[in-house]
Amino acid sequence: MLPTPADIQSRLERLLLRVQKPGRYVGGELNQVVKEWDNVQTRLALVFPDIYDIGLPNLGLAALYELLNQRSDVLAERAYAPWVDMETLLRENDIPLYSLETFHPLAAFDIIGISLPYETLYTNALNILDLSGIPLFSHQRTENHPLIIAGGHAAFNPEPMSDFIDAFVIGEGEEVIHEIVNCYQTWKRNKQPRAVLLKNLAHIWGVYVPVLYEPQYRQDGTLASINPLFDDVPKTVTKRIVACLPPAPTHLIVPSIDIVHNRIPIEIMRGCTRGCRFCHAGMVNRPIRERSVEEIVNIIQTALQNTGFEEIALLSLSSSDYAHIDELVEVLGKNFADRNLKVSLPSLRIDTFSVHLMEKLRTARSGNFTLAPEAATERMRNIINKPISSQLLIDTAREIYARKWPTLKLYFMIGHPHETLEDVHAIAELCKTVMAEGRKAAGRRVALHVSVSTFVPKPHTPFQWVACDSIEQIDAKIALLQRELKNSGIKLSWTDPKKTLLEAWLSRGDRRLGQVIFTAWKLGAKFDAWQDQSTLEFWETAFKQSGLDPDFYTYRPRDEKELFPWDHIHTGVNKSFLLAEYRRSLRGELLADCRETCTACGISATFAGLRRTSPNTDWRCP
Amino acid sequence: MMRIRIAYAKTHPLRYTSNLDMQKIWERTLRRASLPIAYSQGFHPQPRLVQACPLPLGFTSQAEIIDLWLESDLSIAEVQTALQRSLPPGITLKTVEAVDLRSPSLTNQVLAAVYVAELPAHVHDETLAERIQLLLAAQTLPRQRRGKHYDLRPLVLDICLIQSNNNHPLRLQMTLVARPSATGRPEEVLDALEIDPFSSRIERIRLLLEEHNVHQKPEHPL
C-alpha cells in the first residue's frame, strides 16, 4: 500500500529543517501546474536524475511539462534526485520519492519519464527508481508498475541502460511524447498484458524498446549482431525529429530558491552545420531548424511577463550561425538589455563579429566573454575539423579586452586523437599570448580563465572508432599545462580525468554494462557527475564482479568493420559518412561547413519524406 | 523616485525560502508587475529593497515588511493592483503605503518581533508554565550558538501560553528583541524550555517598529 500525499507531507514536516536547502523538496513554485489527480486519464512524472538545482532549469523537461499539461486528459508533475542528506532521511522514515506538485509517490504514476542528457546520471536514475519502490529491472515490472521511459542525448546509445528502461525516445520528444501517451491509454483501456504495451510502443517512430532486441557477441567480446526478436519490430530505430521547432515553453517554473540557472532559456536554433568531429551534439541534432526573430521576441516577451526572470539565455550549438543573428541581437539589445536584464549569448564563433554582437547585448549585468577554441595547433584543428587560426583568436581576444570586458574564458580540450605534448604545449603558449595582448590592450587587471576538459570519443561521431587517451597521458598533459601556466596570472581549471573515464566506459558501452551499472549502484555509486563524490572504486569493483574489462570500452581502437552496440540506432547521419570523416581526420583534411555545400551526411535523404509533407522546412540543407 | 512599504504574509510554499532568495522573489514580482524598481548604482546594480527583519528558514510569518524604491511616482492604488496581479504563491499582501524618502532605514526601526509556536503534542501545560516562570525569573541565560557564547535572557521580552481547547496543540507566544545588533531566536527559547524546535511550527505574528508601543522595555539596554 502506497502512502497518501497527506501521509508524505506530514512525515516531511519534521524532516525538512534537518536538510540543506529544504526548498528543493516542497514544490509550490510560481507557474507549477497542479491538476485534480482523479480528473485525468494519464499521469506522468518527469524526472531529472540530479538535484533540483540542476534539474529545474532543464529546457527539455520544461518543454514536455508544458506540452503535456496542455492536454486535459493528462497531468505531468516533477521529481528530482534528493541530495544525500535528504535521501538518508527519506529512507529512514519510509518516505518514497514523491512528486513536487501533489506529493504523490512516483509509483502511483502511469508513466515515469527520465531525462538522460549524460551518462554520469545513470546510477542516479537507478537510485530514483529504488527510492520510489519500483523494481529496477524492466523484466521485474508488471502491469501494476509505471511504464519507465527515458530520453535525452545519452539515449542515442541506449544499450548500457537497456535492462532498466522499458522504452527509450531516440531524438526529439515534443511530438512523440503524445503518441506514447496515446498508445499507453489505448493499452490501459483494453486491459492487455504489459508485453503488448511494449510491442505497441516499438511501432512508434523514434521509440526503442530494448527487451525486443537481442545482442549476440563474438569470442573477442565485440558485437556479432543485435536483432529484433519479432518480425514486426523494426530492425533499426530512426531518431525522431520535428519538421519545425514547436512553440517554446513560456510558462517556465520560477524557483523560490537560488539554483544554477535563473533565467529564461530560449532555443533560437536546433542543429549545427559546422561538423566538429568530436561533437556528439553536432552530429545527432541535425538538421538545422531556426526560429524567426519575431517568434523569439514574442517568446521572450511572454516568458518575461510570466516569470520576471533577470536573465535571458539564447541557446543553440553555434549562435553566430543563426541566420538572423545580427537582427536578433539588435532587437533584443534595444528592447530588453537596458532593463537590468542580462541577455547571454553562448557558443559564439571566434571572430570580431562576435565581439560586436556581444557589445549590443551588454548591460550592467553582463559577465564574462567565453570562447571555445578547443585546440591550439593547426594540425590538431585539422584533425578535429575546427579550423580557427591562432591569429584570429588573438585578434578577437584583443578586441574583447580593449572593449573593457574584464574576463575572457577559453575552453580547450585535451586528449584529442593523435594529440602530442607539443599540441598541449601550444595551448599554454597561446594562452600566454592572449594574456599578453590583453594586458597591452587594457592593463594589468585583465583576467584569463582557461578551462580544460578531456575528450571522450562519443558514439555516432567520426571519432567513434578511436581509443581514449590513457589516464597517464592525460595526467602528464595537465601537469604540463599547470607547469607552463604557473605564475602567468592565468587561471587554469580542468576536469578530473577519472570522471571522464566513467563517461568513456558508459558512452560507448554495450548491453552487458547494465550489470556493471547495477553493481556500481549497489556498492554506493551515485551523483557520479559531482566532483566531490568519489565513486570510481565502486565502478572498478563492479567491472571486476561482472567479469568485464573496462579497458575494452576505453583504450581499444575499433576496427573499421566493427558492429557497434548503437548501430541499430540511426541518427540520420550515415555510418559511411562518419567513417569517411574519420579517415579524413587521419589525413588531417578539413570538411567545410555544410551550410554552403551539402556534404551528404545522410540527414537530407533520411528525412526527405518528412520534409516533403511538412511546410516551412528551411533546414539549410539542399 | 518613491519609497513604498509593503506589509505581507509569507506562508507555505515560501516557508523554506531564505531572506536572500526573497530579494529575488520581490525583484521578479516587480518585473512581472511592470513596476519600475530602482537599482543601486555601481558595477553590480542590485534592486533597491530592504527587508525589515530576517525570518529564519522554516518559519511562516503574518508580519513581514519591506521597503522598496520605484524609479517613478505612481499612485499607491496602481502599485497595489499591479502587485496583486503578480505575486507568487506564498505571499499575501496586507498593506501598501508610501513612505517618506528621508525616513530612517526600515531595519533600524525594528525593535521586537512576536512569534507563536505550535508545540508538539506531548508537551504538557503545567510543567511548561513552570519552566516559563523560571526562565523569566532568571537574571541571565547563558547559551551557546554556533560556537558563540551569549545571554538569551535580555533578548526575551515576554513569553506566555495561549489557552486553547483540548483538541488543539499547545501554543506559546514569545516577544523577542529584534534589532540589527541583537536578535532573539524563537528556537533558542524553545530549546531553553526543553522543547524540540524541529517538532514545533513557528510563525511570526507581529513586528514592533519604533513608532509602535513596545509593551515592555528590555531590562538591559542593548
Boltz contact constraints between the chains, C-beta under 6 A:
constraints:
  - contact:
      token1: [A, 14]
      token2: [B, 199]
      max_distance: 6.0
  - contact:
      token1: [A, 17]
      token2: [B, 58]
      max_distance: 6.0
  - contact:
      token1: [A, 17]
      token2: [B, 198]
      max_distance: 6.0
  - contact:
      token1: [A, 22]
      token2: [B, 16]
      max_distance: 6.0
  - contact:
      token1: [A, 23]
      token2: [B, 16]
      max_distance: 6.0
  - contact:
      token1: [A, 23]
      token2: [B, 17]
      max_distance: 6.0
  - contact:
      token1: [A, 26]
      token2: [B, 13]
      max_distance: 6.0
  - contact:
      token1: [A, 26]
      token2: [B, 16]
      max_distance: 6.0
  - contact:
      token1: [A, 28]
      token2: [B, 13]
      max_distance: 6.0
  - contact:
      token1: [A, 28]
      token2: [B, 89]
      max_distance: 6.0
  - contact:
      token1: [A, 30]
      token2: [B, 88]
      max_distance: 6.0
  - contact:
      token1: [A, 256]
      token2: [B, 14]
      max_distance: 6.0
  - contact:
      token1: [A, 256]
      token2: [B, 17]
      max_distance: 6.0
  - contact:
      token1: [A, 257]
      token2: [B, 17]
      max_distance: 6.0
  - contact:
      token1: [A, 257]
      token2: [B, 21]
      max_distance: 6.0
  - contact:
      token1: [A, 258]
      token2: [B, 21]
      max_distance: 6.0
  - contact:
      token1: [A, 308]
      token2: [B, 28]
      max_distance: 6.0
  - contact:
      token1: [A, 308]
      token2: [B, 31]
      max_distance: 6.0
  - contact:
      token1: [A, 308]
      token2: [B, 32]
      max_distance: 6.0
  - contact:
      token1: [A, 340]
      token2: [B, 39]
      max_distance: 6.0
  - contact:
      token1: [A, 364]
      token2: [B, 45]
      max_distance: 6.0
